[in-house]
């Protein structure tokens, strides 16, 4: 049944009214004819909204779980409305679109491509949409009138509310864009005109102790920020010149110590026991390996928290210190002062340490001193760039470590990657504060744990390295990536699509 016939059947339009459409009505679609009737005030748009909401399976705006608020990306909002008569708005933590009789209903899929999450759709009237547009215009004016101080704070608070790890400030062809990295993925968060860029970046650079006059070479800086929720963040700021202007990135490091506990990182219970036992060792070498951004440092800090005690002298050397832990002696490398990993390790050995953390083993000298410390009764923890646990021994051997010494000191190798965790809430619930409608909430490690026992130690001394070390039938057992992946899927913690993204890497 056609749209006009449906309206007539439900007594929403009288047949006699159709005669007033004129001769051109046969050349128009049904929806265009209904619009003509509305413009001529032959029908009331308010009387039709329930019908259209039911016909297109879209709830009425009055049934929204949260009242609409102006979208932060005013430029995108204005452009889409001009093109499609669809008004974008925020509904709590979700983004949505408000439709009316005059909206282009064939453009909804195209509009959705601008967002990383599914949009909420609501039906309303053109009059109500126009009233909401006035609110959006007022909000845009308020944002444009905000000082750089207010705007920088607004951006930081919004980023913290979304559990953002990095904020990107970028100049583009169509404006100044701010992007948030959440759970490893970047998405557009705000967009402003380019005249906002200079004062905003200058404000952040001043706070970070950077030179605002220098815009043609990279700079680094940092400062502390105390959020409105009471949490403290260490903000690492980096700038670099690009063809479109200066780009700035803020790395947000939450300083809450309770975040770094082994039992909160996502390790399965049976594997947690292995890590807890490793934390109780008196000496030896424990390595966490993987590519950049795989959570190695966070895991090491969690292990340090487990070991932390007034009875132990714990010392760390990092580049730089990322998280400050009470009662632990932490040192940042300073190459310009000739304070390298190797120099700091030499000094540590004269400081009566029990536990030493080395931010990264990246050269032969650091590797040699770390092995020496592990041999002389200290527990040494560090990271290493290696593909997996089994090839770690080959990597250390390439750095000049003697295989006999390695076999005697190495105790545990943990290799890990990060994938997004499935949100326990329904993806369609606009009120889900945990995942913001993405279906994912936080990240979880996919890992393998290799415990060096007598069998593995003997194989290392014999020069059996790489994949051959843990090959099937070798008599060596360890928790592999594949086993962890299978258990995560079985427990409903993540999905197979997320795991496919790292399958080729391992």
URCORZI-V285024 format. One record per pair of residues at least 6 apart in sequence whose C-alpha atoms are under 6 Angstrom apart, sorted by the first residue. I is the first residue (numbers start at 1). J is the second residue. D is the distance in Angstrom with one decimal. If there is no record, write none. Layout:
BEGIN
I,J,D  I,J,D
END
This chain:
BEGIN
3,30,6.0  7,13,5.6  8,14,6.0  37,43,5.9  53,59,5.7  53,123,5.8  58,122,5.6  59,122,5.3  60,122,5.4  60,123,4.7  61,122,5.1  61,123,5.5  61,124,5.7  66,91,5.2  66,92,5.6  68,89,5.8  68,90,5.5  68,91,5.0  69,89,5.6  69,90,5.0  70,89,5.1  70,136,4.8  71,89,4.8  71,90,5.4  72,190,5.5  73,190,4.8  73,191,4.9  77,88,5.7  81,87,5.5  84,103,5.7  84,104,5.0  85,103,4.6  86,98,5.8  86,99,5.4  86,103,5.6  87,97,5.5  87,98,5.1  88,96,5.8  88,97,4.5  89,95,5.9  89,96,5.5  93,436,5.5  94,430,5.7  95,119,5.7  96,119,4.8  96,120,4.2  96,121,5.6  97,121,5.0  98,121,6.0  98,122,4.9  98,123,5.7  99,123,4.8  99,124,5.9  100,123,5.8  100,124,5.2  100,125,5.0  100,126,5.6  117,438,5.3  148,199,5.9  148,200,4.9  164,180,6.0  164,181,5.5  164,182,4.8  165,181,5.7  165,252,5.2  166,180,6.0  166,181,5.2  166,250,5.5  166,251,4.6  166,252,5.8  167,179,5.8  167,180,4.9  167,249,5.6  167,250,5.1  168,178,5.6  168,179,5.0  168,249,4.6  169,178,4.8  169,247,5.7  169,248,5.1  170,176,5.9  170,177,5.2  170,247,5.1  171,244,5.7  175,192,5.8  175,193,4.9  175,194,5.3  176,191,5.6  176,192,5.0  176,193,5.6  176,194,5.0  177,190,6.0  177,191,4.5  178,189,5.7  178,190,5.1  179,187,5.4  179,188,4.4  179,189,5.1  180,186,5.5  180,187,5.6  183,442,5.6  183,443,6.0  202,212,5.6  208,221,4.8  208,222,4.5  208,223,5.0  209,221,5.8  210,221,5.8  216,241,5.4  218,239,5.3  218,240,4.4  219,238,5.8  219,239,5.3  220,237,5.7  220,238,4.5  221,237,5.0  222,235,5.4  222,236,4.4  222,237,5.4  223,235,5.4  224,233,5.7  224,234,4.7  224,235,5.9  225,232,5.8  225,233,5.1  226,232,4.5  232,255,5.7  233,253,5.4  233,254,4.7  233,255,5.5  234,253,5.0  235,251,5.6  235,252,4.9  236,250,5.5  236,251,4.9  237,249,5.8  237,250,4.6  238,248,5.7  238,249,5.3  239,247,5.6  239,248,4.3  240,246,5.8  240,247,5.4  255,323,6.0  260,302,4.5  261,302,4.7  262,302,5.2  266,444,5.3  282,379,5.9  283,374,5.9  283,377,5.0  283,378,4.6  283,379,3.9  284,374,4.6  284,379,5.0  284,409,4.7  284,410,5.9  285,374,5.8  285,380,4.9  285,381,6.0  285,409,5.6  285,410,4.7  285,411,5.7  286,381,4.8  286,411,5.8  286,412,5.0  287,381,5.9  287,382,5.2  287,383,5.5  287,413,4.9  288,296,5.8  288,383,4.9  288,413,5.9  288,414,4.7  288,415,5.7  289,383,5.4  289,384,4.9  289,385,5.6  289,386,5.6  289,415,4.7  290,385,5.4  290,386,5.4  290,387,6.0  290,415,5.6  290,416,5.7  291,385,5.8  294,417,4.7  294,418,5.5  312,354,5.8  313,353,5.0  313,354,5.2  314,328,5.5  314,354,6.0  314,355,4.8  314,356,6.0  315,329,4.7  315,330,5.8  315,356,5.0  316,330,4.7  316,331,6.0  316,356,5.7  316,357,4.5  316,358,6.0  317,331,4.7  317,332,5.7  317,358,5.3  317,359,6.0  318,332,5.0  318,359,4.5  319,332,5.5  319,333,5.4  320,332,4.9  321,332,5.5  333,339,5.4  333,340,5.3  342,366,4.8  354,378,5.5  355,378,5.9  355,379,4.8  355,380,6.0  356,380,4.8  357,380,5.8  357,381,4.7  357,382,5.7  358,382,4.8  359,382,5.7  360,382,5.6  360,383,4.8  360,384,5.8  361,367,5.8  361,384,5.7  364,399,4.9  374,380,5.8  386,392,5.7  388,415,5.5  389,413,5.7  389,415,5.3  390,466,5.1  390,467,5.7  391,466,4.2  394,465,5.8  394,466,6.0  403,461,5.6  404,461,5.2  407,457,4.8  407,460,5.9  411,452,5.1  412,450,5.8  412,451,4.7  412,452,5.9  413,449,5.9  413,450,5.1  414,448,5.9  414,449,4.7  415,447,5.4  415,448,5.4  416,446,5.6  416,447,4.1  417,445,5.5  417,446,5.3  418,444,5.5  418,445,4.5  418,446,6.0  419,443,5.4  419,444,5.6  420,442,5.9  420,443,4.2  421,440,5.4  421,441,5.5  421,442,5.6  421,443,5.0  421,444,5.8  421,493,5.8  421,494,5.0  422,440,4.5  422,441,6.0  422,493,5.6  422,494,5.0  423,439,5.2  423,440,4.6  423,441,4.9  427,437,5.1  427,439,4.9  434,441,6.0  435,441,4.8  447,481,5.2  448,479,5.1  448,480,4.4  448,481,4.9  449,479,5.1  450,478,5.1  470,476,5.7  489,495,5.8
END
